[in-house]
């Protein structure tokens, strides 16, 4: 099969998983996902396209634990054997790979690929990568036709604001970069965060969030009811949504394989409920999952959580 015409660094490879039979009643993700081609996606029902962003250059710049470049493969491996109950077609477009410290060039390549996939009517799913993945996602979303004249919202499930003001972009700067890019375009960034850890964000970061009008909910305030209301209020003020999940939003017992494991964190059932709420809103345009570090994972626990959330969002 001819693969995608979008520019990637590594073409998609066959997925693997448990085999119970060829019929749809036995189908698993590895049997359902096929290489992306524009013609196949155009003819598909509610198509979603997976793109890997293999990068930990931003984590290294941010003085974190490197290893996130291996995450896209680990998430695909965790998705492969899962039973496939989705009422949509899913395609794999391959990977954009950031070599050495060439982060900005990699983000631009990924952004172009995402924009092209969005313009073709796909729901795009990026598997990061450190949270520098988020700026690659933004470049694609902001440069795509589906957001023209629409109110774009960015919802981040994360223990950190990632609003650092640094001379060199990193995994700690993407949302300030977004705010600056939106301001340059004469717009204001609509940015909300669920799960902020007060002890892990300095006063400067809270002041920056307040200055930019960022809406946020502290991890200790993340009851199921409070989160549902918070997300509902945010969704009501936007037309299309980019959802980004930093896996360190969850407790270290649930997501140990991240650069910065959480001492407190938001429970997985709450995060899963947000994913269902977002999926049901009809406003989800693009999503990414970031900060999985397979080197520090335990029994592939974090990769399996990432896979479960992707599955939930595509239902």
C-alpha positions in Angstrom: 0.0 0.0 0.0 1.3 3.5 -0.9 1.8 5.5 2.3 1.1 9.1 3.1 2.2 11.9 0.8 2.8 14.1 3.9 6.5 14.7 4.8 7.6 12.4 7.6 11.0 11.1 8.6 10.0 7.5 9.2 7.2 5.7 7.3 4.7 3.7 9.3 5.6 0.1 10.1 3.2 -2.8 10.7 1.6 -2.9 14.1 1.6 -6.1 16.2 -0.6 -7.7 18.8 -2.5 -10.8 19.9 -4.3 -12.7 17.2 -7.7 -14.2 18.0 -9.1 -14.4 14.4 -9.7 -12.4 11.3 -13.4 -11.5 11.9 -14.5 -8.1 13.1 -15.6 -9.7 16.3 -12.0 -10.5 17.1 -10.5 -7.2 15.9 -7.8 -5.5 17.8 -6.0 -2.2 17.1 -3.1 -3.8 15.3 -5.6 -5.3 12.8 -7.5 -2.1 12.3 -4.9 0.5 11.9 -3.5 0.9 8.3 -0.9 3.2 6.7 -2.2 6.6 5.9 -2.9 7.5 2.3 -4.9 10.6 1.3 -7.3 8.5 -0.8 -8.0 5.9 1.9 -8.6 8.6 4.6 -10.8 10.6 2.3 -13.0 7.6 1.8 -13.1 6.6 5.4 -15.7 7.1 8.1 -14.7 9.7 10.8 -11.0 9.2 10.0 -8.3 9.7 12.6 -4.6 9.8 11.8 -1.8 9.0 14.2 1.6 10.8 13.9 4.6 10.2 16.1 6.8 13.1 17.2 10.0 11.4 18.4 11.7 14.1 20.5 13.2 14.7 23.8 15.4 17.7 22.8 13.0 20.0 24.7 13.2 17.8 27.8 17.0 18.0 27.7 16.9 21.7 27.3 14.5 21.9 30.3 16.9 19.8 32.4 14.5 16.8 32.6 15.0 13.1 32.3 15.5 12.3 28.6 13.9 9.2 26.9 10.6 10.6 25.5 11.8 10.1 21.9 11.1 6.4 22.3 7.5 7.1 23.4 5.6 6.9 20.1 6.8 3.3 19.5 5.9 2.4 23.1 2.4 3.8 22.8 1.8 2.0 19.5 2.9 -1.2 21.2 0.5 -0.7 24.0 -2.4 0.2 21.6 -1.7 -2.8 19.3 -3.3 -5.6 21.4 -6.2 -3.6 22.6 -9.7 -4.7 21.4 -11.0 -2.3 18.7 -14.5 -1.1 19.4 -14.2 2.3 17.6 -16.7 3.4 15.0 -14.1 5.2 12.9 -11.1 4.4 10.7 -7.6 5.0 12.1 -4.5 5.5 10.0 -0.8 5.7 10.9 1.2 8.4 9.1 4.6 7.5 10.6 7.0 9.6 12.6 8.7 13.0 12.6 12.1 12.5 14.3 14.1 15.3 16.0 17.7 14.5 15.7 20.1 15.9 18.3 19.1 19.5 19.1 17.2 20.3 15.9 14.0 20.9 17.8 12.6 23.9 15.9 13.0 22.3 12.5 11.3 19.2 13.8 8.4 21.2 15.2 8.0 22.9 11.9 8.0 19.6 9.9 5.4 18.1 12.3 3.3 21.3 12.1 3.2 21.1 8.3 2.1 17.5 8.4 -0.6 18.1 11.1 -2.0 21.1 9.1 -2.2 19.0 5.9 -3.9 16.2 7.7 -6.4 18.6 9.4 -7.1 20.3 6.1 -8.1 16.9 4.6 -10.7 16.5 7.3 -8.9 14.1 9.7 -8.9 14.1 13.5 -5.1 14.2 14.2 -3.5 12.3 17.1 0.1 13.1 17.9 2.1 10.7 20.1 5.0 12.6 21.7 7.7 13.2 22.7 8.4 15.6 25.5 5.9 18.4 25.9 7.7 20.4 23.3 5.3 18.3 21.2 2.7 20.9 22.1 4.2 23.7 20.1 4.5 21.4 17.1 0.8 20.6 17.5 0.0 24.3 17.8 1.9 25.2 14.6 -0.2 22.6 12.8 -3.5 23.5 14.3 -3.0 27.3 13.9 -1.9 26.8 10.3 -4.9 24.7 9.4 -8.1 25.7 7.6 -10.5 24.2 10.2 -9.6 27.0 12.7 -10.1 29.9 10.3 -12.6 32.3 11.9 -13.1 29.9 14.8 -12.5 30.4 18.5 -9.6 27.9 19.3 -9.2 26.6 22.8 -6.2 24.8 24.2 -6.9 22.5 27.1 -3.9 21.0 28.9 -4.1 18.2 31.4 -0.8 18.8 33.2 0.9 19.4 36.6 2.8 22.3 35.0 1.9 25.5 33.2 4.8 25.2 30.8 4.9 29.0 30.5 8.6 29.5 31.2 10.1 32.6 29.7 13.5 31.3 28.5 15.8 32.4 25.6 15.7 28.9 24.2 12.4 27.0 23.6 12.1 23.7 25.5 9.4 21.4 27.0 8.8 24.1 29.6 8.0 26.9 27.2 5.3 25.8 24.6 2.3 27.6 25.9 4.1 30.9 26.3 5.3 30.5 22.7 1.6 29.9 21.7 0.5 33.0 23.6 3.2 35.1 21.9 2.3 33.7 18.5 -1.4 34.4 19.0 -0.7 37.9 20.2 1.4 38.5 17.1 -1.6 37.4 15.0 -3.9 39.8 16.9 -5.6 37.1 18.9 -5.6 36.0 22.5 -4.7 32.5 23.5 -7.6 30.7 25.2 -5.6 28.3 27.4 -6.8 26.2 30.4 -5.0 23.7 32.6 -6.4 20.9 34.7 -4.1 19.5 37.4 -1.7 22.3 38.3 0.7 21.3 41.2 1.2 24.4 43.3 4.5 23.2 44.7 5.9 22.5 41.2 5.1 25.9 39.7 6.9 29.1 40.9 5.2 32.4 41.7 6.5 33.7 38.4 4.7 31.0 36.5 1.4 31.7 38.4 1.9 35.5 37.7 2.4 34.7 34.0 -0.7 32.6 33.9 -2.7 35.3 35.6 -1.3 38.0 33.2 -2.3 35.8 30.2 -5.8 35.1 31.5 -5.1 31.3 31.8 -7.8 29.3 33.5 -6.5 26.6 35.8 -7.6 24.1 38.4 -5.1 22.9 41.1 -4.6 19.2 41.5 -6.0 19.2 45.0 -9.2 20.8 43.7 -9.8 18.2 41.0 -12.8 16.4 42.2 -14.9 14.8 39.4 -17.6 17.4 39.8 -15.2 20.4 39.8 -13.4 19.2 36.8 -16.6 18.5 34.8 -17.8 22.0 35.5 -14.4 23.6 34.7 -14.1 21.8 31.4 -17.7 22.5 30.5 -17.2 26.2 31.1 -14.1 26.2 29.0 -15.7 24.3 26.1 -18.6 26.7 26.1 -16.3 29.5 25.1 -14.6 27.9 22.2 -15.6 26.5 18.8 -12.7 24.0 18.3 -10.4 22.3 20.8 -6.8 21.2 20.9 -6.4 18.8 23.8 -2.9 18.0 25.1 -2.2 15.4 27.8 1.0 15.6 29.8 1.1 12.2 31.5 2.7 13.6 34.6 -0.7 15.1 35.5 -1.5 11.7 37.1 0.0 10.2 40.2 3.4 8.5 40.0 1.7 5.2 40.9 -0.3 5.4 37.7 2.2 7.2 35.5 5.7 6.4 36.7 7.3 6.6 33.3 7.5 10.4 32.9 10.2 13.0 33.2 8.7 14.5 36.3 6.6 12.0 38.3 3.8 13.5 40.4 3.7 13.2 44.1 0.0 14.0 44.2 -1.6 14.0 40.7 -5.1 13.8 39.4 -6.7 10.3 39.5 -7.0 8.4 36.3 -10.8 8.2 36.4 -11.0 12.0 36.5 -8.6 12.3 33.5 -10.6 9.6 31.6 -13.8 11.4 32.3 -12.3 14.6 30.8 -11.4 12.7 27.7 -15.0 11.4 27.4 -16.4 14.8 28.0 -14.1 16.3 25.3 -14.9 13.6 22.8 -18.6 14.0 23.3 -18.5 17.8 22.8 -17.9 17.4 19.1 -15.3 20.2 19.3 -12.2 18.1 19.4 -9.9 18.9 16.4 -6.5 17.7 17.5 -5.0 15.8 20.4 -1.6 14.8 21.6 -0.1 12.8 24.4 3.3 13.8 25.8 6.0 13.0 28.3 6.0 9.2 28.3 9.5 8.1 29.1 9.7 4.3 28.5 13.1 4.1 30.2 11.5 4.9 33.5 8.2 3.0 33.0 7.2 0.1 35.2 5.5 -2.9 33.5 4.7 -0.5 30.6 2.1 1.0 33.0 2.4 4.6 31.7 2.3 3.5 28.1 -0.8 1.5 28.7 -2.5 4.5 30.4 -1.6 6.6 27.4 -3.0 4.0 25.1 -6.2 3.8 27.1 -6.8 7.5 26.9 -6.2 7.6 23.2 -8.7 4.8 22.8 -11.2 6.8 24.9 -10.8 10.0 22.9 -11.4 8.2 19.6 -14.5 6.3 20.7 
